[in-house]
Amino acid sequence: MSTSWGLCKNCKWLQIEPGASPENLTLGLCIEEQLQPFRLRVSGNSGCNRFTEGKPVHANGSSGAPPTAKPQR
């Protein structure tokens, strides 16, 4: 876990729809292991201290309310 904040659009724990780009208003599912039970729907502009730099993954149903996709990592 990181000790500093980062934006979801630059985090490897963001899971977004296939073909979507990680932008400020892109909605997706946070798939960080300890947060998975909460099914957190976040935007690219969201952020937290569990940030880990990397590229988001893609799966259908990641932006739904609530998200229906299974974590892909």
C-alpha positions in Angstrom: 0.0 0.0 0.0 1.2 3.5 -0.9 1.6 6.1 1.8 0.6 8.9 -0.6 -2.5 9.8 -2.5 -3.0 9.2 -6.2 -5.8 9.6 -8.7 -7.8 6.5 -9.7 -7.2 7.2 -13.5 -3.5 6.4 -13.0 -4.0 3.4 -10.6 -3.7 -0.3 -11.5 -6.7 -1.0 -9.2 -9.2 0.8 -11.5 -11.2 -1.5 -13.7 -13.2 0.2 -16.5 -15.3 -0.7 -19.4 -13.7 -2.2 -22.6 -12.7 0.6 -24.9 -12.9 3.3 -22.2 -10.1 5.6 -21.5 -9.0 6.5 -17.9 -10.1 10.1 -17.8 -11.4 12.3 -14.9 -15.1 11.5 -15.4 -14.6 7.8 -16.4 -16.5 5.6 -14.0 -15.2 2.2 -12.9 -14.8 -0.4 -10.2 -12.0 -0.2 -7.6 -10.5 -3.7 -7.4 -7.9 -3.3 -4.7 -8.1 -6.5 -2.7 -9.1 -5.1 0.7 -11.7 -2.8 -0.9 -13.3 -5.4 -3.2 -16.1 -6.3 -0.7 -17.4 -2.7 -0.9 -17.9 -2.8 -4.7 -16.6 0.8 -4.9 -17.7 2.7 -8.0 -15.1 5.5 -8.5 -14.3 8.1 -11.1 -10.9 8.7 -12.6 -10.8 11.9 -10.5 -11.3 9.9 -7.3 -8.2 9.0 -5.2 -7.0 7.3 -2.1 -4.0 6.2 -0.1 -4.1 2.6 -1.6 -3.0 4.1 -5.0 -0.6 2.0 -6.9 0.6 3.5 -10.2 -0.3 1.4 -13.2 -2.7 1.0 -16.1 -6.4 0.2 -15.4 -7.8 -3.1 -16.5 -11.0 -3.5 -18.6 -14.2 -5.6 -18.1 -17.8 -5.3 -19.1 -20.0 -4.1 -16.2 -17.3 -2.1 -14.4 -19.2 1.2 -14.6 -22.6 0.0 -13.7 -24.5 1.2 -10.6 -23.8 -1.1 -8.9 -20.9 -2.6 -10.8 -21.6 -6.1 -12.0 -18.1 -7.0 -13.3 -15.8 -9.4 -11.4 -12.3 -8.2 -10.5 -9.8 -9.0 -13.3 -6.6 -8.9 -11.4 
